[in-house]
Amino acid sequence: MLNDGSYASMSVFLVAFLAYFDIRTGTAAGIISCREAMAIIPAPFIGVLNKKYGSKPLVLLGGLLCSIGLFASSFVNNLALLYLTFGVMEGLGNSLIYGPSIVIVGQHIQKRHALANGMSYAGAALGMIVFSPIYQLLITEYGWRGALMIVSAINMNIVVCGMLMRSPPKVDNMGPNNEGSISEDVHIDTGNMCSQQTQLPIISQNRKLGQSGTRTKQSQIYNVLGLNLFCQNSAFCVLCISVFFMGIGHLLTIVHYVNHAVTMGIPKMNASILMSMIGISSLVGRCTHGLFANLRYFTPMSVYVFSTTGAGTVLMLLPLTKGNYYYMAIISLLFGLCSGTYFPLAAVCVKQAVGVDSFPKAFGWFVLCLGTGTILGPYLGGMCKIN
């Protein structure tokens, strides 16, 4: 709730940035894209750190970075510094919080992961419901600078939440989806499956041992970073491709929806309520989709595909509203319901595809693919608006 809900509701500040800095929509959206880049690009490396050190220290550090970045943003007077504080610092803090917070749920809960993951994601939807109108009220009452100071203080509570996290139980590295440990006498063919290997004649025993050692080191690098997952797991590759396009459409909508409603003649407060409607229906989707998954009538992957398709179809109808508030409210509710379903299920699908032991690193790469799309989304939306 504190991290994702506040993070998604930050689009309310986009209108204030446009007015104060007198910049174009695409330039202002570039700040959001920069924040997304810093939240996403480090994700694979944070996944490696999460595998080694656990979630707790990363969440503590991320909470501090988010608060410091937001507080520093309240003092900036030029756009370059806003890119640094609001974009880089706050985005990097979010990256340290998001992935480890999702991974620790999957590590602790095995039987009803879909339901538990949906409940954890429900906090983000609840935060979107609460924070969007509150942020608008704070901006109206104290200006965007004062509002950012207050938001930075609220985000410090993430540090308190991080202190309550516990280390997950140890997982037995047995089974086809787990990596296990690498020993020196193992022949490493799976670590470099992307290249066609030919068997060379053995010239000497020393040369054979030297080549085996080189391949072992290469395989260790692949396994540490999780790159072997792309070569060995086709389901994981499909998920990464799909989430790239999902990221483009999702964040584009979240960032520009309030500003689009304002440009269509809807009052600012009513426009912020549209974002709360997305949060309300998203909360319903996040809390209920796990029930369908546990009933086993539908696989998590089929529900994921259906919800992403539904979200895209609903957004295609947005131009037909022509600024009608009631029609836009209906679209907000339907989009929120779909997005509240596919976001939590994405983590469940990744865990089922790669297994528990590889989940931290796989989720890091998954978030990177998602973030690549979210980096492009707001900027492309702003450019389309200008053209």
C-alpha positions in Angstrom: 0.0 0.0 0.0 2.7 2.5 1.0 5.0 1.7 -1.9 3.0 0.7 -4.9 -0.1 2.8 -4.0 1.8 5.9 -3.4 4.0 5.2 -6.5 1.0 4.8 -8.8 -0.7 7.9 -7.4 2.3 10.1 -8.2 0.7 10.8 -11.6 -1.3 13.5 -9.8 1.9 15.5 -9.5 2.3 15.4 -13.3 -0.3 18.2 -13.7 1.5 20.4 -11.2 4.9 19.8 -12.9 3.4 20.8 -16.2 2.1 24.1 -14.8 5.2 25.1 -12.7 8.0 24.3 -15.1 6.0 25.3 -18.2 7.0 22.2 -20.2 5.3 19.9 -22.7 3.5 16.7 -21.7 6.1 14.5 -23.3 8.9 16.2 -21.4 7.1 15.9 -18.1 6.3 12.3 -18.8 10.0 11.8 -19.3 10.4 12.4 -15.6 8.1 9.5 -14.9 9.9 7.4 -17.5 13.2 8.1 -15.8 11.7 7.0 -12.5 10.5 3.8 -14.1 13.9 3.2 -15.7 15.6 3.4 -12.3 12.9 1.2 -10.8 13.4 -1.4 -13.5 16.9 -1.6 -14.9 18.6 -2.6 -11.6 15.9 -5.4 -11.1 18.1 -8.4 -12.2 21.0 -7.3 -10.0 18.6 -6.7 -7.1 17.3 -10.2 -7.7 20.8 -11.5 -7.3 21.2 -9.5 -4.1 17.8 -10.7 -2.9 18.9 -14.3 -3.4 22.1 -13.7 -1.4 21.1 -11.3 1.4 17.3 -11.7 1.6 14.5 -9.1 1.3 14.7 -7.3 4.6 17.9 -5.2 4.1 16.9 -4.2 0.6 13.5 -3.0 1.6 15.0 -0.9 4.5 17.4 0.7 2.1 14.7 1.3 -0.5 12.4 3.0 2.0 15.2 5.4 3.0 16.0 6.2 -0.7 12.3 6.9 -1.6 11.8 9.3 1.3 15.1 11.1 0.7 14.3 11.5 -3.0 10.8 12.8 -2.4 12.0 15.2 0.3 14.8 16.5 -1.9 12.4 17.0 -4.8 10.4 19.5 -2.9 13.4 21.9 -3.0 14.3 21.7 -6.7 14.0 24.7 -9.0 15.0 23.2 -12.4 14.0 20.1 -14.4 17.5 18.5 -14.3 17.5 18.2 -10.6 13.9 16.9 -10.6 15.1 14.1 -12.9 17.8 13.2 -10.3 15.7 13.4 -7.2 12.2 12.4 -8.3 13.4 10.2 -11.2 16.6 8.5 -10.1 16.5 8.4 -6.3 12.8 7.6 -5.9 12.9 5.1 -8.7 15.9 3.2 -7.4 14.3 3.1 -3.9 11.2 1.6 -5.4 13.2 -1.0 -7.2 14.8 -2.1 -3.9 11.3 -2.4 -2.4 9.1 -3.9 -5.1 10.9 -7.1 -6.2 12.0 -8.3 -2.7 8.5 -7.6 -1.3 6.9 -9.8 -3.9 9.5 -12.6 -3.8 9.3 -13.0 0.0 5.5 -13.8 -0.3 6.3 -16.6 -2.8 9.1 -17.9 -0.6 6.9 -18.1 2.6 3.6 -19.4 1.0 3.4 -22.4 -1.3 -0.1 -23.8 -1.2 -2.3 -20.7 -1.9 0.3 -18.5 -3.5 -2.2 -16.9 -5.9 -4.6 -15.8 -3.1 -1.8 -14.6 -0.8 -0.1 -12.7 -3.7 -3.4 -11.1 -4.6 -3.9 -9.9 -1.0 -0.4 -8.4 -1.0 -1.1 -6.6 -4.3 -4.4 -5.4 -2.9 -2.4 -3.0 -0.7 -1.3 -1.2 -3.9 -4.9 -0.8 -5.1 -6.0 0.4 -1.7 -3.2 2.9 -1.7 -4.3 4.1 -5.1 -7.8 4.6 -3.8 -6.6 6.6 -0.7 -3.6 8.5 -2.0 -4.8 9.9 -5.3 -7.4 12.3 -3.8 -5.2 12.9 -0.7 -2.3 14.0 -2.9 -4.6 16.3 -4.8 -5.9 17.9 -1.6 -2.3 18.3 -0.3 -1.3 20.0 -3.6 -4.3 22.3 -3.4 -3.6 23.2 0.3 0.2 23.3 0.5 1.4 23.3 -3.1 3.3 20.6 -4.8 6.5 21.3 -2.7 4.7 21.0 0.6 2.8 17.9 -0.6 6.1 16.1 -1.5 7.4 16.8 2.0 4.4 15.2 3.6 4.5 12.2 1.1 8.2 11.7 2.0 7.3 11.4 5.7 4.5 8.9 4.9 6.9 6.8 2.9 9.3 6.5 5.9 6.8 3.9 7.2 8.1 1.5 4.6 11.2 1.2 6.8 9.1 0.1 9.7 7.4 -2.5 7.5 10.8 -3.8 6.4 11.9 -4.3 10.0 9.0 -6.8 10.4 10.1 -9.0 7.6 11.4 -12.5 8.4 13.8 -14.7 6.5 12.0 -17.5 4.5 12.3 -21.2 5.4 15.1 -23.0 3.7 14.2 -24.6 0.3 15.5 -28.1 -0.6 17.2 -27.7 -3.9 15.7 -30.8 -5.4 13.6 -31.1 -8.5 13.8 -30.2 -12.1 13.1 -26.5 -11.7 15.7 -25.8 -9.1 19.3 -25.0 -9.8 21.1 -26.8 -7.1 24.8 -26.2 -6.4 27.5 -26.5 -9.1 30.4 -28.8 -8.4 33.6 -28.9 -10.2 33.1 -32.4 -11.7 29.7 -31.6 -13.4 29.8 -31.3 -17.2 28.2 -27.9 -18.0 26.2 -28.2 -21.1 23.0 -26.5 -19.9 24.7 -23.3 -18.8 25.5 -22.4 -22.4 22.5 -23.8 -24.3 22.2 -20.7 -26.5 25.2 -21.6 -28.5 25.8 -24.8 -30.6 28.6 -26.7 -29.0 30.6 -29.2 -31.0 32.5 -32.0 -29.4 36.2 -31.6 -30.1 38.6 -34.6 -30.0 40.4 -34.9 -26.7 44.1 -34.0 -27.3 45.2 -34.3 -23.7 43.8 -34.7 -20.2 45.1 -31.3 -19.2 43.4 -29.5 -22.1 40.2 -31.3 -21.3 40.3 -30.1 -17.7 41.1 -26.5 -18.8 38.1 -26.4 -21.2 35.9 -27.9 -18.5 37.0 -25.3 -16.0 36.2 -22.5 -18.5 32.8 -23.8 -19.2 32.2 -24.2 -15.5 33.0 -20.5 -14.9 30.8 -19.4 -17.8 28.0 -21.6 -16.4 28.4 -20.1 -12.9 28.1 -16.6 -14.3 25.0 -17.6 -16.2 23.4 -19.3 -13.2 24.3 -16.4 -10.8 22.7 -13.9 -13.0 19.8 -16.2 -14.0 20.6 -15.9 -17.8 20.3 -19.6 -18.2 16.5 -19.3 -17.6 16.1 -17.6 -21.0 17.8 -20.6 -22.7 16.1 -23.4 -20.8 12.6 -22.2 -20.1 10.4 -21.2 -23.0 7.4 -20.4 -20.8 9.5 -17.9 -18.9 10.5 -16.3 -22.2 6.9 -15.9 -23.4 6.0 -14.3 -20.1 8.8 -11.8 -20.4 7.7 -10.8 -24.0 4.1 -10.4 -23.0 4.9 -8.3 -19.9 6.9 -5.9 -22.1 3.8 -4.9 -24.1 1.7 -5.0 -21.0 4.0 -2.4 -19.4 3.7 0.0 -22.3 -0.1 0.1 -22.1 -0.4 0.0 -18.3 1.8 2.8 -17.2 0.8 5.0 -20.2 -2.7 4.8 -18.9 -1.8 5.4 -15.2 0.4 8.4 -16.0 -1.8 10.2 -18.6 -5.3 9.3 -17.5 -5.8 12.2 -15.0 -4.2 14.7 -17.4 -6.3 13.4 -20.3 -9.5 13.8 -18.2 -8.5 17.4 -17.3 -7.9 18.3 -20.9 -11.3 16.9 -21.8 -12.9 19.5 -19.5 -13.3 17.4 -16.3 -12.4 19.2 -13.1 -9.2 18.2 -11.4 -10.8 16.6 -8.3 -13.2 14.6 -10.4 -10.3 13.5 -12.6 -8.4 12.3 -9.6 -11.5 10.3 -8.5 -11.3 8.4 -11.8 -7.9 7.2 -10.6 -9.5 6.1 -7.4 -12.1 4.2 -9.4 -9.3 2.3 -11.1 -7.9 1.5 -7.6 -11.3 0.3 -6.3 -11.9 -2.1 -9.1 -8.3 -3.1 -9.1 -8.7 -4.0 -5.4 -11.7 -6.2 -6.2 -9.7 -8.0 -9.0 -6.6 -8.5 -6.7 -8.7 -10.0 -3.9 -10.9 -12.3 -6.0 -8.7 -13.7 -8.8 -6.9 -16.0 -6.3 -10.2 -17.7 -5.6 -10.5 -18.8 -9.2 -7.0 -20.0 -9.3 -7.4 -22.1 -6.2 -10.6 -23.7 -7.6 -8.5 -25.0 -10.5 -11.2 -24.4 -13.1 -8.8 -22.1 -14.9 -5.0 -22.1 -14.9 -3.2 -18.9 -13.7 -1.8 -18.5 -17.2 -5.2 -18.6 -18.9 -6.6 -16.0 -16.5 -3.5 -13.8 -17.1 -4.0 -13.9 -20.8 -7.8 -13.2 -20.6 -7.2 -10.2 -18.2 -4.5 -8.6 -20.3 -6.6 -8.9 -23.5 -9.6 -7.4 -21.6 -7.6 -4.4 -20.4 -6.4 -3.7 -24.0 -9.9 -3.9 -25.4 -11.3 -1.5 -22.8 -8.6 1.1 -23.4 -9.4 1.0 -27.2 -12.9 2.3 -26.3 -11.5 5.3 -24.4 -11.6 7.7 -27.5 -15.3 6.9 -27.9 -16.2 8.5 -24.6 -15.5 12.0 -25.9 -15.0 13.4 -22.4 -18.2 11.9 -21.0 -17.4 11.5 -17.3 -19.8 8.5 -16.8 -18.4 6.6 -19.7 -14.8 7.3 -18.5 -15.8 6.0 -15.0 -17.0 2.7 -16.5 -13.8 2.3 -18.4 -11.8 3.1 -15.2 -13.7 0.4 -13.4 -13.2 -2.2 -16.1 -9.5 -1.4 -16.6 -8.9 -1.5 -12.9 -10.6 -4.9 -12.7 -8.4 -6.4 -15.4 -5.2 -4.8 -14.2 -5.9 -6.0 -10.7 -6.0 -9.5 -12.1 -3.0 -9.7 -14.4 -0.4 -7.9 -12.2 -0.6 -10.3 -9.2 -0.9 -13.4 -11.5 2.3 -12.5 -13.3 4.4 -13.3 -10.3 2.5 -16.6 -9.8 3.0 -17.6 -13.4 6.8 -16.8 -13.1 7.1 -18.9 -10.0 5.3 -21.9 -11.6 7.5 -21.6 -14.7 10.9 -21.5 -12.9 10.4 -23.0 -9.4 10.9 -21.5 -6.0 14.7 -21.6 -5.9 15.1 -19.6 -9.1 12.2 -17.3 -8.4 14.2 -14.3 -7.0 16.5 -14.1 -10.0 13.7 -14.9 -12.6 11.5 -12.2 -11.1 14.3 -9.7 -11.4 14.5 -10.3 -15.2 10.8 -10.4 -15.4 10.6 -6.9 -13.8 13.3 -5.7 -16.2 11.1 -6.7 -19.2 8.1 -5.1 -17.6 10.1 -1.9 -16.9 11.4 -1.6 -20.4 7.8 -1.3 -21.6 6.9 1.1 -18.8 9.9 3.3 -19.7 8.6 3.7 -23.2 4.9 3.9 -22.3 4.6 7.4 -20.7 6.9 9.0 -23.2 5.2 7.5 -26.3 1.9 8.6 -24.9 3.1 12.2 -24.5 4.6 12.2 -28.0 1.3 10.9 -29.5 -0.6 13.7 -27.6 1.8 16.3 -29.1 1.4 15.0 -32.6 
